[in-house]
Amino acid sequence: MSDIASTDFQPRSIGLLLIDGFALMSYASVVEAYRAANVLAGQTLYRWTHISTTPGPCHASNGAVILSDQTVGDPVECDTLFVFAGGDPTRFRESRTFAWLRRMASRGMVIAGISAGPFILARAGLLEGYQATIHWEHRAAFLEEFPTSSLQSGLYVIDRRRLTCAGGMAGMDLAIELIEREQGHALATQVSDWFIRNEARTADQPQRLSLRERFGVGNDRVLKALAWMEAHVEEPASRDDLARIAGVSVRQLERLFQLHLSDKVATTYLAIRLAKAEQLLRSTSLSVTGVALSCGFKTASHFSRSFSAAFGRPPSQIARPGNPAAVPPHGMVAALSGVQRRLL
C-alpha cells in the first residue's frame, strides 16, 4: 500500500459534477467505493465535492435530490473530476459548463465521464485524440455526432488523463481500479469484498449480457444465427444465408428456432430489427425514415406498419431526444412478443 500514514499525507480530492437527469446508480457506484475506502482504511483517503451546473440542488433521473457544494464557475481544486450524466445527453448544450471543463482540463486535472458523461466531455472537445467508451444506450447517438471518435465497447477506458465509463455497476469497477492504483491492491480487494463483489471485472469486458444469457438459448447453431442477425440489421441476410452461417439446412434452422425460441426465423429477425429501431428512435435524432433505412426497411411506410403491429403505436409516437420518457410505457411492453421483451 501507499504510505498513507505519513504526517504530510493529504487526502485525494474528488469533484462530482452532476448534470440534471444523472443516473443515481452510476453516481452511487463511484462515490460509495470511495466512502468504503475511507472506512476500511480508518482515515480519510478521499474527500469529495458535489458540483451543479446552476445554483441549487441536482436532480437524479429517479427524482432524488442532492445538494451541491459548489457551482460550475466556482474555483474548484481536485485531483479527479467526475462528470455524471444520463437521460438524453444530446440536449445538454450549456457552453458555460463546456468552457469550465476545458479550463479544468488545461490545469492537468484528470476528468472522467460516467454513463452519458462521455457525451458531455466530447461536446466540450475533451475526447479528441482519446479512446473512450459510453453506455451502450448512448452509443448510437454518440457516433452520430462524433463519427470519427475512437469509441470502445468495454466497461471503462483509462487513457492518460481522460477516463470514460459505461456507468451503472461499471462505475464501481472503475473506482476500485483507481483505488488500487492509488492505495494498493490490499485496500482495493477489501472494498470489493465490502460490496460483495467477488469477481473483478476488467476494463475491456462487454457491457451487455451474452446472447446466450439474453435469449436463454444454449444451442450454438441458433446463437450463430442470432449473432449474425444482431450484427446485420441494416442489410438483413436471407434465410438461406443464415442457415449456411449456422451450418444447417433452412428447414432444420426453422425447427431449431421453434424449439428454442418458439418463433420463426423471419419473425425473430424482424423483432431484432424493430428493437434496434426503437432504441434508435429514443436515443438519436435520426428521422423515422433514417431509422427505417438503418434497420433494413425499404420504405418508411413498411417500417411504420411493422412497428405499429409490434409495439401498438407508430414510431412517430415514441419518446424522442428531448422527451424525458426513456423506456416504453407498460402497455407498450405488454404488446411485445417474448423475443422482443428479451431485447428491450
C-alpha positions in Angstrom: 0.0 0.0 0.0 1.0 3.6 -0.3 2.5 5.4 2.7 -0.9 6.9 3.7 0.1 7.2 7.4 2.9 9.8 6.8 2.4 13.1 8.6 2.4 15.0 5.3 -0.4 12.8 3.8 -3.1 14.8 2.0 -6.4 13.1 1.1 -7.1 12.9 -2.6 -9.7 15.4 -3.7 -12.6 14.4 -6.0 -15.1 16.6 -7.8 -18.5 15.2 -8.7 -20.2 17.3 -11.4 -23.9 16.2 -11.5 -25.8 17.0 -14.7 -29.6 17.1 -14.1 -31.0 13.7 -15.0 -27.9 11.8 -14.0 -28.3 8.1 -13.1 -28.2 7.6 -9.4 -26.8 4.1 -9.7 -23.8 5.4 -11.7 -23.1 8.1 -9.1 -23.5 5.8 -6.1 -21.3 3.1 -7.6 -18.4 5.5 -7.7 -18.9 7.5 -4.5 -19.7 4.5 -2.4 -16.4 2.8 -3.4 -14.5 5.9 -2.1 -16.6 6.0 1.1 -15.8 2.4 1.7 -12.1 3.0 1.1 -12.1 5.7 3.8 -14.0 3.5 6.3 -11.8 0.4 5.7 -8.6 2.4 5.8 -9.6 4.1 9.1 -8.8 7.5 7.8 -9.9 10.0 5.1 -8.1 9.0 1.9 -10.7 10.7 -0.3 -12.7 13.9 0.0 -15.4 14.9 -2.5 -17.3 18.0 -3.5 -20.7 18.0 -5.3 -20.9 20.5 -8.2 -24.0 21.6 -10.0 -24.2 23.4 -13.4 -26.5 26.1 -11.9 -27.2 27.2 -8.3 -29.5 24.9 -6.4 -29.9 21.1 -6.0 -29.1 18.4 -8.5 -31.9 16.1 -9.6 -31.2 12.5 -10.4 -33.2 10.5 -13.1 -35.3 8.9 -10.4 -36.2 12.2 -8.7 -33.7 12.0 -5.9 -32.1 15.4 -5.0 -28.5 16.0 -4.0 -27.5 19.4 -2.7 -24.4 20.8 -4.4 -21.4 22.3 -2.5 -20.3 24.4 -5.5 -21.4 25.6 -8.9 -19.8 25.5 -12.3 -17.6 28.6 -12.5 -16.5 28.5 -8.8 -12.8 27.8 -8.2 -12.6 24.0 -7.7 -9.4 22.2 -6.7 -9.5 18.5 -7.2 -7.3 15.6 -8.4 -10.1 14.0 -10.4 -13.3 15.4 -11.7 -16.2 13.0 -12.4 -18.9 14.1 -14.8 -22.2 12.2 -14.3 -25.0 12.5 -16.9 -27.9 10.3 -18.1 -31.2 10.6 -19.8 -30.7 12.4 -23.1 -27.2 14.0 -23.1 -27.8 15.4 -26.6 -30.0 18.1 -25.1 -27.2 19.5 -22.9 -25.6 22.5 -24.6 -24.5 24.7 -21.8 -21.4 26.5 -23.2 -20.5 27.8 -19.8 -20.1 24.2 -18.5 -18.1 23.2 -21.6 -15.8 26.1 -21.1 -15.3 25.4 -17.4 -14.5 21.7 -18.2 -11.9 22.9 -20.7 -10.3 25.2 -18.0 -10.2 22.3 -15.6 -8.5 20.1 -18.2 -6.0 22.8 -19.0 -4.8 22.6 -15.4 -3.9 19.0 -15.9 -6.9 17.7 -14.0 -8.0 14.1 -14.6 -11.5 14.2 -15.9 -13.9 11.2 -16.0 -17.2 10.9 -17.9 -19.6 8.3 -16.4 -22.7 6.8 -18.1 -23.7 9.6 -20.5 -20.9 11.8 -19.1 -18.5 10.9 -22.0 -21.0 12.7 -24.3 -20.6 15.9 -22.3 -16.8 15.5 -22.4 -16.9 15.0 -26.2 -19.1 18.1 -26.7 -16.5 20.1 -24.6 -13.8 18.8 -27.0 -12.0 16.8 -24.3 -12.0 13.4 -26.0 -10.3 14.4 -29.3 -7.4 12.0 -29.7 -8.5 9.8 -26.8 -10.1 6.4 -26.7 -13.4 6.3 -24.9 -16.4 4.3 -24.0 -20.1 5.2 -23.2 -23.2 3.3 -22.0 -24.5 1.2 -24.9 -27.8 3.0 -24.8 -26.0 6.3 -25.9 -23.6 4.6 -28.3 -25.6 5.3 -31.5 -26.2 9.0 -30.6 -22.5 9.4 -29.7 -21.3 8.0 -33.0 -23.9 10.1 -34.9 -22.4 13.3 -33.5 -18.8 12.2 -33.3 -18.4 9.7 -36.1 -14.5 9.8 -36.1 -14.2 9.1 -32.4 -12.3 6.1 -31.1 -15.2 4.5 -29.2 -14.6 1.2 -27.4 -17.4 -1.1 -26.2 -15.9 -2.1 -22.8 -16.9 -1.2 -19.3 -14.4 1.7 -18.9 -11.4 3.2 -20.6 -8.4 4.9 -18.9 -6.5 6.9 -21.5 -3.9 9.3 -19.9 -5.9 12.0 -18.1 -9.3 11.0 -19.6 -11.4 8.3 -18.0 -14.7 7.2 -19.5 -17.1 4.6 -18.1 -20.3 3.0 -19.2 -21.9 3.7 -15.8 -24.2 1.5 -13.8 -22.2 -1.1 -11.8 -19.2 -0.4 -14.1 -18.7 2.8 -12.0 -17.6 0.7 -9.1 -15.2 -1.3 -11.4 -13.5 1.9 -12.4 -13.4 3.4 -8.9 -11.9 0.2 -7.5 -9.3 0.2 -10.3 -8.4 3.7 -9.3 -8.2 2.9 -5.6 -5.9 0.0 -6.4 -3.6 2.3 -8.4 -3.6 5.0 -5.7 -3.8 3.0 -2.5 -2.7 -0.5 -3.3 -4.2 -3.9 -4.0 -5.0 -4.9 -0.5 -7.4 -2.0 0.1 -9.0 -2.4 -3.3 -9.7 -6.0 -2.5 -11.2 -5.0 0.8 -13.5 -2.5 -0.9 -14.5 -5.2 -3.5 -15.4 -7.6 -0.7 -17.3 -4.9 1.2 -19.7 -4.7 -1.7 -19.9 -8.5 -2.2 -18.1 -8.1 -5.5 -16.5 -11.5 -5.6 -15.2 -11.3 -9.2 -13.2 -8.4 -10.6 -14.3 -7.1 -14.0 -11.6 -5.7 -16.3 -12.0 -2.6 -18.4 -12.5 -4.4 -21.7 -15.3 -6.8 -20.6 -18.6 -6.4 -22.5 -21.3 -4.1 -21.2 -24.2 -6.4 -22.1 -25.1 -10.0 -21.3 -24.1 -12.5 -23.9 -26.7 -13.7 -26.5 -26.8 -17.0 -24.6 -27.9 -15.2 -21.4 -30.2 -12.6 -23.0 -32.2 -15.2 -25.1 -31.9 -18.1 -22.7 -30.6 -20.2 -25.6 -27.8 -22.8 -25.4 -27.8 -24.1 -28.9 -24.7 -23.0 -30.7 -26.3 -23.0 -34.2 -29.2 -20.8 -33.1 -26.7 -18.5 -31.4 -24.6 -18.2 -34.6 -27.7 -17.1 -36.5 -28.8 -14.7 -33.7 -25.3 -13.1 -33.6 -25.4 -12.5 -37.4 -28.9 -11.0 -37.1 -27.8 -8.5 -34.4 -24.8 -7.6 -36.4 -26.7 -7.1 -39.7 -29.9 -5.1 -39.2 -29.2 -2.6 -42.0 -28.9 -5.2 -44.7 -30.8 -8.3 -43.4 -29.5 -11.7 -44.5 -31.8 -14.2 -46.2 -32.9 -17.4 -44.5 -30.6 -19.3 -46.9 -27.6 -17.2 -45.8 -28.5 -17.6 -42.1 -28.8 -21.4 -42.5 -25.4 -21.5 -44.2 -23.9 -19.5 -41.4 -25.4 -21.8 -38.8 -24.3 -24.9 -40.7 -27.7 -26.4 -41.2 -30.5 -26.5 -43.7 -33.2 -23.9 -43.8 -35.7 -26.5 -42.6 -33.5 -27.5 -39.7 -32.9 -23.9 -38.7 -36.6 -23.2 -38.6 -37.0 -26.3 -36.4 -34.3 -25.1 -34.0 -35.8 -21.6 -33.7 -39.2 -23.1 -33.0 -37.7 -25.4 -30.4 -35.5 -22.8 -28.6 -37.3 -19.5 -29.2 -40.9 -20.7 -30.0 -40.7 -18.5 -33.1 -39.9 -18.4 -36.8 -36.5 -17.3 -38.1 -38.1 -14.3 -40.0 -40.2 -13.3 -37.0 -37.2 -13.3 -34.7 -35.1 -11.3 -37.2 -37.9 -8.7 -37.5 -38.1 -8.5 -33.7 -34.4 -7.8 -33.5 -34.6 -5.1 -36.2 -37.6 -3.5 -34.6 -35.9 -3.5 -31.1 -32.9 -1.7 -32.7 -35.3 0.8 -34.3 -37.0 1.5 -31.0 -33.6 2.2 -29.4 -32.5 4.5 -32.2 -35.8 6.4 -32.0 -35.3 7.0 -28.3 -31.6 7.8 -28.3 -30.8 9.6 -31.6 -32.1 12.4 -33.7 -32.4 10.2 -36.8 -35.7 10.8 -38.7 -38.2 7.9 -38.9 -37.1 7.3 -42.4 -33.5 7.3 -41.3 -34.2 4.8 -38.6 -36.2 2.7 -41.1 -33.2 2.5 -43.5 -30.8 1.8 -40.7 -32.8 -1.2 -39.7 -33.3 -2.7 -43.1 -36.7 -1.4 -44.2 -37.1 -0.3 -47.8 -39.7 2.3 -47.1 -40.9 4.3 -44.1 -44.4 3.1 -44.6 -43.4 -0.5 -44.4 -41.4 0.3 -41.2 -44.3 2.2 -39.6 -46.8 -0.7 -40.3 -44.4 -3.3 -38.8 -43.5 -1.1 -35.8 -47.2 -0.3 -35.0 -48.1 -4.0 -35.2 -45.3 -4.9 -32.8 -45.4 -2.0 -30.3 -49.0 -0.9 -30.6 -48.2 2.6 -31.7 -46.4 4.2 -34.7 -42.8 5.2 -34.5 -43.8 8.9 -34.5 -45.2 8.4 -31.0 -42.1 7.0 -29.4 -40.2 9.2 -27.0 -37.5 11.1 -28.9 -34.5 13.0 -27.7 -35.9 15.9 -25.7 -38.7 13.8 -24.2 -37.9 12.7 -20.6 -39.5 9.3 -21.1 -36.7 6.8 -21.6 -38.5 3.4 -21.8 -41.7 2.2 -23.4 -44.8 2.6 -21.3 -46.1 -0.6 -19.6 -48.9 -1.0 -22.1 -46.4 -1.0 -24.9 -44.3 -3.7 -23.3 -47.3 -5.9 -22.8 -47.9 -5.9 -26.5 -44.4 -7.3 -27.3 -43.6 -10.9 -28.2 -41.3 -13.0 -26.0 -38.3 -12.4 -28.2 -39.0 -8.6 -28.2 -39.2 -8.5 -24.4 -35.7 -10.1 -24.2 -34.3 -7.5 -26.5 -35.7 -4.4 -24.7 
